Amino acid sequence: MKNSDLLSIAFISIFCGLLVGIPETFPQTSADEQGVRAAVARFKNGVDSGDRTLGPQLATGPYAPQFIQLYNMFVDGYRKYKMPLPLEVGHIKILRDGRAKVETYLNPAKNLFVFTLEKENDLWKFGHQEGILFPIFEFPNPPYNQILELPQARRSFMMAERDFAFRSYVYREVKKDRGDAAARDFFLDGPGFKVAMDAWLPFLEGAGQFAIFLAVLESNYYGSTCVVTKATEEEAEIQFKPLRDLEVLQIAVFDPKLTAEEFRALYTHIMKNRAETCGLEIDISIQGTDCLLKIKKK
């Protein structure tokens, strides 16, 4: 789920969309299902009318602030470009615990949002949202050996989100006992990074070796989109658009999660330690989900 990309696509699009009903193959007959559809329709109508006051009325639970932020982002964007929110509804299911799950596709690009709704005073309200869905809607017939294969981009994001959540938790635990500096120091890995770099790229040296190694790691492990714009022994430059960690920081929902300031401080601390261990200097510039690294040999 790329919230930063969703509206940028929608804003420049000339398409208009309508609220689309449930496919005929998935009939909606119960009052609860109709109530869920009505809540989704209110969401769309609120965006279309530019009503920023509606978000808090549609939200419930501990993640209400995240939903309200998402709702306001859509309101501001579609009001600015004077176009209705394209929204399609797919599967709806009322779970045994009383919550509802709704598969929706928003924007002209049909970006996936799976909303969780809960009943409050006989009204369905939005309690959570995710951009994740394994497209399995019923139990397969056993034996089930044709396991769903996820796209590489999805696998990479899942790996980054898992690792970021773990780092956030460890950072918070160390910080509680020993403070910010100790929490940052806990993640330093300069010597190990250098050993791995020299082992995997034995025929390269210096700044370019550092940049190429980092690009290979980030691209293959987390799916960061990167371009090495300069690579020599003396100096190198690498651009991430996006750096996957920054994307996770922006759109993933879990607790505890590093703040933007904490992440910048931690990332800079780690990279400077790696560079210093390798006899290099590094300059880091972060803008949104983009990151530019300039590396020079000392």
C-alpha positions as CSV (number, residue, x, y, z in Angstrom):
1,M,0.0,0.0,0.0
2,K,1.6,3.3,-1.1
3,N,-0.4,6.2,0.2
4,S,2.1,8.7,-1.1
5,D,1.5,7.3,-4.6
6,L,-2.2,6.8,-4.4
7,L,-3.3,10.4,-4.5
8,S,-0.5,11.5,-6.8
9,I,-2.0,9.0,-9.4
10,A,-5.5,10.1,-8.6
11,F,-4.9,13.8,-8.7
12,I,-3.6,13.9,-12.2
13,S,-6.1,11.4,-13.5
14,I,-9.0,12.5,-15.7
15,F,-11.1,9.5,-14.8
16,C,-14.1,9.7,-12.5
17,G,-15.5,6.8,-10.6
18,L,-18.7,5.6,-9.0
19,L,-19.4,3.5,-6.0
20,V,-19.7,0.0,-7.4
21,G,-21.8,-2.6,-5.7
22,I,-21.0,-6.1,-4.7
23,P,-20.6,-8.5,-7.6
24,E,-23.6,-10.7,-8.3
25,T,-21.6,-13.8,-7.4
26,F,-21.4,-12.5,-3.8
27,P,-25.0,-11.6,-2.9
28,Q,-25.6,-9.2,0.0
29,T,-28.8,-9.9,1.8
30,S,-28.3,-9.5,5.6
31,A,-28.9,-6.2,7.4
32,D,-25.4,-6.2,8.7
33,E,-24.0,-6.5,5.2
34,Q,-26.2,-3.7,4.0
35,G,-25.1,-1.6,6.9
36,V,-21.5,-2.1,6.0
37,R,-22.2,-1.1,2.4
38,A,-23.9,2.0,3.7
39,A,-20.9,2.9,5.8
40,V,-18.6,2.6,2.8
41,A,-21.0,4.8,0.8
42,R,-20.9,7.4,3.5
43,F,-17.1,7.4,3.3
44,K,-17.2,8.0,-0.4
45,N,-20.0,10.6,-0.2
46,G,-18.0,12.5,2.4
47,V,-14.9,12.6,0.3
48,D,-17.0,13.6,-2.8
49,S,-18.6,16.5,-0.8
50,G,-15.4,17.6,0.8
51,D,-16.8,17.1,4.3
52,R,-13.8,17.0,6.7
53,T,-16.1,16.8,9.7
54,L,-17.3,13.3,8.8
55,G,-14.1,11.5,9.4
56,P,-14.4,11.3,13.3
57,Q,-18.0,10.2,12.9
58,L,-17.0,7.3,10.7
59,A,-14.1,6.1,12.9
60,T,-13.8,4.0,16.1
61,G,-11.3,2.2,18.2
62,P,-7.6,2.8,18.9
63,Y,-6.7,3.3,15.2
64,A,-9.3,6.0,14.6
65,P,-6.6,8.7,14.2
66,Q,-5.0,6.8,11.3
67,F,-8.4,6.4,9.6
68,I,-9.2,10.1,10.1
69,Q,-5.9,11.0,8.6
70,L,-6.5,8.8,5.6
71,Y,-10.0,10.2,5.1
72,N,-8.8,13.8,5.3
73,M,-6.1,13.1,2.8
74,F,-8.7,11.8,0.3
75,V,-11.0,14.8,1.1
76,D,-8.3,17.3,0.5
77,G,-7.0,15.7,-2.6
78,Y,-10.2,15.1,-4.4
79,R,-11.7,18.4,-3.4
80,K,-8.6,20.1,-4.9
81,Y,-9.0,18.4,-8.2
82,K,-12.8,18.5,-8.2
83,M,-13.3,14.9,-9.0
84,P,-15.3,12.1,-7.2
85,L,-13.5,9.3,-5.5
86,P,-13.4,6.2,-7.7
87,L,-14.3,3.4,-5.3
88,E,-15.2,-0.3,-5.9
89,V,-16.3,-2.7,-3.3
90,G,-15.3,-6.4,-3.6
91,H,-15.8,-9.0,-0.9
92,I,-17.6,-8.3,2.4
93,K,-17.6,-10.7,5.2
94,I,-19.1,-10.5,8.7
95,L,-16.7,-12.3,11.0
96,R,-17.7,-14.6,13.9
97,D,-16.5,-12.0,16.4
98,G,-18.9,-9.4,14.9
99,R,-16.4,-7.3,13.0
100,A,-16.7,-6.8,9.2
101,K,-14.0,-7.0,6.5
102,V,-14.4,-5.1,3.3
103,E,-12.3,-5.4,0.2
104,T,-12.2,-2.0,-1.6
105,Y,-10.3,-0.5,-4.5
106,L,-9.8,3.2,-4.5
107,N,-8.5,5.8,-7.0
108,P,-8.3,5.4,-10.7
109,A,-5.4,3.0,-10.2
110,K,-7.7,0.7,-8.1
111,N,-5.4,0.7,-5.1
112,L,-6.3,-2.0,-2.5
113,F,-7.6,-1.1,0.9
114,V,-9.1,-3.8,3.2
115,F,-11.1,-2.0,5.9
116,T,-12.2,-3.5,9.2
117,L,-15.5,-2.1,10.5
118,E,-17.0,-2.5,14.0
119,K,-20.5,-1.8,15.2
120,E,-21.0,1.1,17.6
121,N,-24.5,2.1,18.7
122,D,-26.0,0.1,15.8
123,L,-23.8,1.9,13.2
124,W,-20.8,0.4,11.4
125,K,-17.6,2.4,11.8
126,F,-14.1,2.1,10.4
127,G,-11.6,0.7,12.9
128,H,-8.6,-0.2,10.8
129,Q,-7.3,-0.3,7.3
130,E,-4.6,-2.3,5.5
131,G,-3.3,-2.5,1.9
132,I,-2.7,-6.2,2.3
133,L,-4.7,-9.1,0.9
134,F,-3.9,-12.6,0.0
135,P,-6.7,-13.2,-2.6
136,I,-8.1,-16.4,-0.9
137,F,-11.7,-16.0,0.0
138,E,-12.7,-19.5,0.9
139,F,-10.9,-22.7,2.1
140,P,-9.3,-24.6,-0.9
141,N,-10.1,-28.2,-1.4
142,P,-7.4,-30.4,0.2
143,P,-4.8,-31.6,-0.5
144,Y,-3.8,-28.0,-1.0
145,N,-0.3,-27.9,-2.5
146,Q,-0.6,-25.2,-5.1
147,I,0.3,-22.5,-2.6
148,L,-0.3,-18.9,-3.5
149,E,2.9,-17.3,-4.7
150,L,3.1,-13.6,-3.8
151,P,4.6,-11.0,-6.1
152,Q,8.2,-10.1,-5.2
153,A,7.3,-6.5,-4.3
154,R,4.7,-7.8,-1.7
155,R,7.2,-10.2,-0.2
156,S,9.9,-7.5,0.1
157,F,7.5,-5.1,1.8
158,M,6.3,-7.8,4.2
159,M,10.0,-8.5,5.1
160,A,10.7,-4.8,5.6
161,E,7.6,-4.3,7.7
162,R,8.4,-7.3,10.0
163,D,12.0,-6.2,10.5
164,F,11.0,-2.5,11.1
165,A,8.4,-3.6,13.7
166,F,11.0,-5.7,15.5
167,R,13.6,-2.9,15.5
168,S,11.0,-0.5,16.8
169,Y,10.2,-2.8,19.7
170,V,13.8,-3.4,20.6
171,Y,14.6,0.3,20.3
172,R,11.8,1.1,22.7
173,E,12.8,-1.5,25.2
174,V,16.5,-0.4,25.3
175,K,15.5,3.2,25.4
176,K,13.3,2.6,28.5
177,D,16.3,1.2,30.5
178,R,19.3,3.0,29.0
179,G,18.2,6.0,27.0
180,D,18.2,7.1,23.3
181,A,22.0,6.9,22.8
182,A,22.2,3.4,24.0
183,A,19.2,2.4,21.9
184,R,20.9,3.7,18.8
185,D,24.2,2.1,19.7
186,F,22.5,-1.3,20.1
187,F,22.0,-1.5,16.3
188,L,25.6,-0.6,15.2
189,D,27.1,-3.2,12.9
190,G,30.0,-1.5,11.2
191,P,32.6,-4.3,11.6
192,G,30.1,-7.0,10.5
193,F,29.0,-4.9,7.5
194,K,32.6,-4.5,6.3
195,V,33.4,-8.2,6.6
196,A,30.2,-9.1,4.6
197,M,31.0,-6.4,2.0
198,D,34.5,-7.6,1.5
199,A,33.3,-11.2,1.3
200,W,30.5,-10.7,-1.2
201,L,32.3,-8.0,-3.4
202,P,36.0,-9.0,-3.2
203,F,37.0,-7.3,-6.4
204,L,35.7,-3.9,-5.6
205,E,37.1,-1.3,-3.1
206,G,36.3,2.0,-1.5
207,A,33.3,4.2,-1.8
208,G,31.9,2.4,-4.8
209,Q,32.1,-1.0,-3.1
210,F,30.1,0.4,-0.2
211,A,27.4,1.8,-2.5
212,I,27.1,-1.3,-4.7
213,F,26.9,-3.6,-1.7
214,L,24.2,-1.5,0.0
215,A,22.2,-1.2,-3.2
216,V,22.3,-5.0,-3.7
217,L,21.2,-5.6,-0.1
218,E,18.4,-3.0,-0.1
219,S,17.1,-4.0,-3.6
220,N,17.0,-7.7,-3.1
221,Y,16.1,-8.0,0.6
222,Y,13.6,-5.2,1.1
223,G,12.8,-4.2,-2.5
224,S,14.0,-0.6,-2.2
225,T,14.2,1.1,-5.6
226,C,17.7,2.5,-6.0
227,V,20.0,3.9,-8.6
228,V,23.8,4.1,-8.1
229,T,24.6,7.4,-9.9
230,K,28.3,7.3,-9.2
231,A,30.7,4.5,-8.2
232,T,34.5,4.8,-8.0
233,E,37.0,3.9,-5.4
234,E,37.2,7.5,-4.3
235,E,33.5,8.5,-4.3
236,A,30.0,7.1,-4.9
237,E,26.4,8.2,-4.8
238,I,23.2,6.2,-4.4
239,Q,19.6,7.3,-4.6
240,F,16.7,5.4,-3.1
241,K,13.2,6.2,-4.4
242,P,11.8,4.9,-2.1
243,L,14.0,3.6,0.7
244,R,11.7,0.8,1.9
245,D,12.1,1.6,5.6
246,L,10.9,5.1,5.0
247,E,7.9,3.8,3.1
248,V,7.1,1.4,6.0
249,L,7.5,4.2,8.4
250,Q,5.0,6.3,6.5
251,I,2.2,3.8,5.9
252,A,2.5,0.7,8.1
253,V,0.3,0.5,11.2
254,F,1.8,-1.2,14.3
255,D,2.8,-0.2,17.8
256,P,5.3,0.7,19.0
257,K,6.7,2.4,15.9
258,L,9.7,4.6,15.6
259,T,8.9,8.3,15.0
260,A,10.3,10.0,11.9
261,E,12.9,11.8,14.0
262,E,13.9,8.6,15.8
263,F,14.3,6.7,12.5
264,R,16.4,9.5,10.9
265,A,18.7,9.5,14.0
266,L,19.0,5.8,14.0
267,Y,19.6,5.4,10.3
268,T,22.2,8.1,10.2
269,H,23.9,6.6,13.2
270,I,24.1,3.2,11.6
271,M,25.3,4.4,8.2
272,K,27.9,6.7,9.6
273,N,29.3,3.8,11.8
274,R,29.4,1.6,8.7
275,A,31.1,4.2,6.6
276,E,33.7,5.1,9.3
277,T,34.5,1.4,9.8
278,C,35.2,1.2,6.1
279,G,37.4,4.3,6.0
280,L,34.7,6.4,4.4
281,E,32.7,9.5,5.0
282,I,29.0,9.7,4.2
283,D,26.4,12.4,3.8
284,I,22.7,11.5,4.1
285,S,19.8,13.4,2.8
286,I,16.2,12.3,3.4
287,Q,13.1,13.8,1.8
288,G,9.8,12.0,2.3
289,T,10.5,8.4,1.3
290,D,13.5,9.2,-0.8
291,C,17.1,9.0,0.5
292,L,20.3,10.2,-1.1
293,L,23.7,8.9,0.1
294,K,27.0,10.5,-0.9
295,I,30.1,8.5,0.0
296,K,33.7,9.6,-0.1
297,K,37.0,8.0,0.8
298,K,38.8,9.7,3.7
